[in-house]
Amino acid sequence: MHTLSLEPWRQEHRFLGRDHHRNERRLLFVVALTGASMLVEIAAGVWFGSMALLADGVHMATHAGALGVSALAYALARRLEGHPRLSFGTGKLGDLAAWSSALLLAAAALWLVAEAIGRLFAPVAIAYEEALLVAVFGLCVNLASLLLLGGAHEGGRDREPEHDRAHHDHNLRAAVAHVLADALTSVLAIAALLLGRAFGWAVLDPLVAIAGAALILTWAIGLMRASGTVLLDASPDPELERAIRERLERGTDRIADFHLWRLGPGHLGLLVSLVSDRPEAPSVYKDRLGDLPGLAHVTIEVHPCPGHAPSAPG
């Protein structure tokens, strides 16, 4: 008895980003580097009495934890790829890690504000020379981490068109955001320490911490919004959605149900229900979409509906 093989018809559910393995390795190096420098900065901030330096070190501690979460997400996504219980693969693990990292980033920013306000009312003496040395060290670590993560490229991606941003690796973007936040607090700490030493403006130390926290909080909210829309299966690309609708709705073919969502970096899922007076095979409709970018899992169902499809737009 001949048994039909289903293998040619099965769809793979592996939706990891193109650079997943490389990003995982780079992030592990950054976690180790951040953890080591974190210990140095926290100890120096406490010893030398610098709020800006202590804030930089504590930020680095929270970021080391968040970067560790991102690295773990990469490892789990790779290890569980193709697991039968995960219907659409592990592509969204990075977005879950990114949302969690953004939450930690926001919490760190709020902690900074609270600590800085406390220092405004209860200032402490600062050992400027020693604090400056450690702040410069922290900045060097941040810059090295950004180079490892490709931060210059990732940091500018919010200015890209929306249809390009829809395919970003939000887990890597979260890691870059944490390192950028560290770099920012390092720069502000250096500026505050230099001015404080030159003019005796000790009040700048907590003030620049508050300014940095405001910018970090803005980054965190933006990252939570971007990764959160992926977790909620929001339509990621209005231009692509419009192109799909235009290609499918021809003649009496009309879309009754439409779902476009992100499965992982660079991978989109599409589920469409069509009604038509003269329906064709689903493969015909899939062929209309063949050259559109990012469509990794396409399901189209067609329902004959003689005389009920709406007329073409006039």
PEBEL-V648070 format. One line per field, one symbol per residue. ss: DSSP state (A for helix, B for strand, O for the rest). burial: + if it has 9 or more other ideal C-beta (glycine too) atoms within 8 Angstrom, else -. A space follows every 10 residues. Layout:
ss: ???
burial: ???
This chain:
ss: OOOOOOAAAO OOOOOOOOOA AAAAAAAAAA AAAAAAAAAA AAAAAAAAOO AAAAAAAAAA AAAAAAAAAA AAAAAAAAAO OOOOOOOOOO OOAAAAAAAA AAAAAAAAAA AAAAAAAAAA AOOOOOOAAA AAAAAAAAAA AAAAAAAAAO AAAAAOAAAO OAAAAOOOOA AAAAAAAAAA AAAAAAAAAA AAAAAAAAAO OOAAAAAAAA AAAAAAAAAA AAAAAAAAAA AOOOOOOAAA AAAAAAAAOO OOOBBBBBBB BBBBOOBBBB BBBBBBOOOO OAAAAAAAOO OOOOBBBBBB BBBBOOOOOO OOOO
burial: ---------- --+-+++--+ --++-+++++ +-+++-++-+ +++++--+++ ++++++++++ ++++++++++ ++++++++-+ +----+-+++ ++++++++++ ++++++++++ +++-+++-++ -----+++-+ ++-++++++- ++++++-+++ +--++-+--- --++++-+++ ++++++++++ ++++++++++ ++++++---- ---+++++++ +++++++-++ ++++-+++++ +----++--+ +-+++-++-- -++++--+++ +++++-++++ +++++++-+- ----++--+- -+-+++++-+ -++-+---+- ----
